[in-house]
């Protein structure tokens, strides 16, 4: 059958064409068949596209989940490594301080008293040696501080989360670094807009997957762990939160025990040293006091011996017959002499007298030779003793002026109150009620 359109017919007057006759039945069926085939092809295309999109979404979610798990494992390894590094630094500080205290306390405490601390330090050192920490981790956590007692051999960090005996080097795993570039996004995602390569918007399935990936990656971003002990500082107890790794916990518990024993031994040692210093000071004070007493006793003995020698030096001479070589000058009275011990005592008394009155005492007579006694007896009569019987002839008597020669004078009253302190006295016969009152006459009795 021909597909040619039927001829159009003209109207009766030939002014317009008449409408064509309706298509035949075979032509209609042919058009319907083509339409059905097109719809079937479109359905197949749509079904295949939906399956491909669903499969891509599933793969994307699986990749994001796997990436999240890997990042979480890496973060866990980094946290464990940092916790162990921090615990090692804390333990090293405890060992260092304990070593210093042990050395300083060895002089004031016995080995038995120091044994608990020594055992605790040995245990802690053993734990430090067994910690498989990266060689760069511990110094980085504490600003480069090193172990005080001996070097620490540190191995790799755990290869899996919660593994107490690590087999993989944590330095190869990703670590948290705020300045690092963001993790790579799944394939098919535009880095600038987050939309898929197929052109879905952020509100479509691919956009939702991209957002989910980003959120999961942000959720597992590692948080840096800082060391609990600053370089060079003394041991400090771990923070209340504490580490989660069992190895780090064991280290910090052992370090805390060492620190506790260190504090106790330090306090005991300081108390012992303070007590020893106090005892030494007390003993030194006693020795010094004994030395002072001994020195005073020796001085007194020497003085007594000197006086005895001085007495003996003139004892062999008769009254008024003592040679000038056996006598001593009175320091503040020129030309006057006495027995040496009497002259020394009079000089000391004059110092006190001058402090009270502002001037030296006046000596009008001291040692009298026998010839002087005879002359005095001739000129003064009974005012002078019988020649050969006067204490002036023994070099132990003086006659004083400057007010002392008057009973009731302030100077005479001072002599009555203080002369005895220096071994001088007013004899009874010279007192106001005596047989021959002489307020100026004073004698040395030693």
Secondary structure, DSSP 4 states (H G I P E B T S, - for coil): ---PPPPP-B-TTSSSBPPPPPPPHHHHHHHHHHHHHHHHHHHHHHHHHHHHHHHHHHHHHHHHHHHHHHHHHHHHHHHHHHHHHHHHHHHHHHHHHHHHHHHHHTTTS-HHHHHHHHHHHHHHHHHHHH----HHHHHHHTTT---SSS-----PPPSSTT-SS--S-GGGS----TTSPPPPPPTTB-TTT--BTT---TTSHHHHHHHHHHHHHHHTPPPP---SS-TTPPP-PPPSS--SSHHHHHHHHHHHHHHHHHHHHHHHHHHHHHHHHHHHHHHHHHHHHHHHHHHHHHHHHHHHHHHHHHHHHHHTSPTT---GGGEEE-TTSTT-EEEHHHHHHHHHHHHHHHHHHSSPPPEEE----HHHHHHHHHHHGGGSPPTT--GGGGT-EEEE-TTTTSTT-HHHHHHHHHGGGGTEE--GGGSTTSTT--TTEEEE--
